[in-house]
Amino acid sequence: MLTQRQKKICEILRRHTWLKGKELAAMLGVTDRTIRSDIETINMEGSGQTIEGNPQKGYHLIREKTDGSNAGMTRIPQTPLERQEYIVRTLLFDKRELNMYELPEQLCASMYTIEADVKTIRTHLTQYGNVRLAKQKNWIWLEGQEGSKRKLCKDMLNKELEDNFSNLNEMIGLYPKFDLLRVKETLETILEEHDYKIRPSSMPMLLMHIGIAIERMLNFHYLENKDVENGLSDTIEYQIASTFFARISRQIPIEINEAEIRLLTLLLLGKRSKAYTQEEVETGSTMIRIPDLVQTMLDDVYQRFDIDLRADRELRNGMELHIRSLLMRHEQNVSVDNVYLNDIKIKFPLIFEMGVQAARALEQQLDFTISESEISFLALHLGNAFNRLQSSGKYQVVMIFPDDQSLARRCKEKIESRFGDRIEITAQMNVFEKESIERLEPDLILSSVYLKHDLPVPTLTISLFMNYEDESEIFQALNQLDKKRTSGQFQRMIRELIMPDFFYPHLQAENEQEVIETMCNTLTEKGYVGKDYYMQVLERERTASTSFYTGFALPHTFEGTVLKPAISIAILDKPLRWGQFDVQLVILLAIRDVDQNLLRVFFDWLAHFVSDEKQFQDLINQRDIHLFIETITKEEER
């Protein structure tokens, strides 16, 4: 078994064409003789020579082990930042504590270097509230509230994705056996021939699937097609996929495979692929619903990382298709290599960790082990969805300008200059084509000619010269979209956070302290808040009463421990004097730091609610939780 230093030698040589022994020795802080000894050991460990030596050039890694014994070799962090991220990531996800005296060997660094890294980590963690790196004797671990730790996790994910997760140039370099750029050009030509438009954001994932499929077929790994004819071959997407593989097979030595054609067809169809696939599949003697598997996986990712990707339709469609392919490969005993595996593990370890978490949830349902290559596929889907989540604030806009294209270009530039922080123009068309518009799923259509259509997409007719009136109309349309989006967030929040265990339709109490105690005790017993929460809510109430003149109170605190977000509701049988006002409805908020956006949405609704006495009366008359929630969400829709 190779030592950590020997693994590091392999890793360094993997990133250099040639490297002299003295340079290696300087990098690792050892002698030339130690390097020679280590390289001899590396070559003896493998079946044949692994590192080639040259008197003039130095050393060269000529091949990796292919017997699987090297599968577990992971990249050793090279820089101080990489070491620090490794330590924090390990404490967040793999181990609750680390032995300081084991880290030098694991990271091929001195104890002095590790101690300096720990000191830097401590300084960095000061921006995350009460999160700190604790140490006792030779052990270190992370302390602090779960919410603050999750914020740290999200920030690390964001930093990872600054490396451009879907960079096409990076993709091209991963396929030495064929030209992915030429494959992309072929696909774009065929799409243009069929006047078929797809979202620009969908192209990277589409090319990833195509690249991996071609790589697999070049190695003579073909899927068997077991789908029955269900009308899929009558679609324009099937024509595009067939034409694509026919042309590619003339460029690259692969056979045309019906299963791959159908899979690409389903990928092009996106959410419309559901009409051509079965939701239930048989695994062994059990029937399993694919959407339920995806829901379980995304629920687990949410619980573990506090990253909610569950509303991403593109992710759900992609994951459902991938799981169908995964089950087919398992049934046919076909293994698949993913050329992105090492790249993802090295550059995007947290994204890969999300894939691992999703795979574990899937394994529990399917009762078989999922390989690292399959996990990296899941990570690709999740990483792209997280990218979309980070830029989800912009509305997708389609422009239809059949007029002078020079004027149309200037108009587009004006729109982007004025509204670029709120919109993204995903396509510019000469004519309205219903199916193309549906595929793009825009939030808004802008047209220089009047359009009459039945799509549920707001449409504005604007001038090519973009006057003030046009700007005003676009501005108002975007505000309406904002209101619609906020309404959806609010409704999801209400349905998720108001639960039967925390709903008191006929609460009787002598004073406000008794009400708060009753509501907090249940939250504590169910594991939603810490034992300190009750006292912190009381302390907040003493600072300033949370009662309102319309007859309700909103007790809360941002100091107590919240483990899981919830909203507790109490409707009092008799109004109770609370501060300066008589209160009959009590809304207790248990919101974590990481859920501040939920709080903002809630207060947006509350500001509207408190001004309408009739709404309030309607609400407190609903003593059934389902009717209570329905009343709130209906009022928000108005």
Steps between C-alpha positions, in 0.01 A plus 500: 500500500635842405578758767344845488827646370517242220140578406592864496791429262253336260265794534775757430626306195144469373497879462844530334638355178850451647648592838853456629577315822647813662181692428288223652728484803472878553120486474473224759783609729696174468828387341555385140573153637160487671330592171686221316403250770136609489484469121646149518228409750228651278620299200521178706148548635355500148488230233793640300663842488287799602756784506760534226843654567716697257848635586435830322128556555443343841186298582178447308175325598442277197185318611258454786419163657213327326430215741278710722749519786551868433129585506512633851795733439379851567675823425719627782449874568796700373452861615419647844148587379443145372620353834276734699197417284579130538504526881173698517328279243606183683367635832173606336425176316729208578618507860388684808861542613851468361827401664752782455791256512360296211451800270871550410517146360161531322587836342875452456574816698685584819326547836606865489316540166187325634494722809526808277208368291290446813572855613387636161182291515417644843534854364284419197222348714444823695263616223267205572360606836562241769674244276852436623776242472529342845810310618569272793832322532572374148137504370322777307129535412243758390265654758203728438137516391393278213364799308836678505680180395264468203572858397869407504420198282306714249782753477748219428268369228474845344879532504534163326265604223698814426717255305219483239338163544372479141803640316489369142874546450565276802260241356677489164833407661347195665434322168834426324342235271267742318435870449216607731496847345426347160229286662347818645509672160328198341226508763448877459479463121232232530304707752513795262386284207194397700445855632521345847606721790617392845594701806868604489532380860398148387784462247784412745310209659384381156860496377614320815250221432593484131873502570473219753275298268750527212792415729312193624414382148861547385588245770225268363265553794152505348167506681231256396175665397207347689249783462178418316380729222301775667490779245845635586626438144230731363640806678722768347745434786540140378570627146769732639659224711497252208653751259760594761623144562491423127736791429719437803545134399654627174746717695579262785524117475188410701191300408157663504324378814122524541520523880731802478273666243200457729695629801611815315139545384379493859772748603386740228137461604577603856187511715292384202684168511257388772242431228732230355630335816347302783518646848520152654781253432554148626811426703513136599149427622421857601338783303659838574386847392791691346367845611486371859866392480600846377293663775676288765843590362429874487344490849821343631717762329281771653521351849876452481608819320201731551498557123148473360509375140161330521315757288749479208300331222803465273687317778206270570463411131872435462520292819197291403651422161836421659348262755316316222832459316674397823238230565534380140879477536462312828253255347727440197813487720657785303759717674560852380806719543460873543789706365396777739550287812853608596435860392194524725667333798804728475345835406153468652523281811188646663293454184627142492398467867148605401505221241614254768213605727247462217644157413471379861132595504454317170686188620262465795208484258661279232704266723814499285826695508546797268847543350713814519447562127123494547538728803692750286207506254268591787752766608495648147122541517511646851789734420324646197179540702692681773645728232146577384389560856769763546380692193129421533411861578492597132190451288535316168388718208439417132508782242304471172610770255429423132605853400835652413759290686734794549225688684406181685858463622506857630165450670632186669806690621277773648285243680805320640655830605183607683381167643809277486501456877150346487473318167694268270408498130521130418394520133431752224265379223370637172160329530279360775530121507292347776693176552836680517361747754363214711838328502672815620244551782545881518359719775430788261467556122592835342388557140513786252175375342169415665477130591192296577569162659372267774827447690490595871784750452454878538570671167579865432497682167779758501658742255833426334613839625428416868331817626414591859156343469659169399737518796208564733305200365800269536561630851136433600507153344814411698337627820204271434737209451668592830162490673416163346839356600469628857152353523632160401782520756254603768259216429779240503631641826160496670422143394844373609536685831151490655454145631224330701731447802543876530142608434282588803141572385353555852781604730405619850753694707512754783780718360745543213780311679280190527420518128868529405598218739239261353606570142876489567480177703350310207761637260772390743352151551479445124862606450435824313655740752750477783418523870618861504238611249215559749706732721633690199146560369394629843806726509409641159143560618622692805706725273195597294157340476427327168122558515316701232186711519314271258498222761798273447849450644819393329741367767845408367873526561817494291715396795367155594600169344284399202577155362221484239276788383133500603206734558281425804142631499264549796140625479380599848147420612490835682698814408795555732662830601847494345702817550272787400252299289249216527629199307314196363749368243861414590762421234828371644788507254789254527724608213873432458758748372517312170122538455493879503348501152200313644465769761506772235222328303297455818526865599404606146176310548455627855527865394205444266308288749499738799325773303185295436279421801268278295792275401603471862150402611474243223830351613427458873166337416687213332566250779599223257866510391424424135234772479735736686780445246256520210369834629851646521605381155174612339538848646853514361378410150258794489 
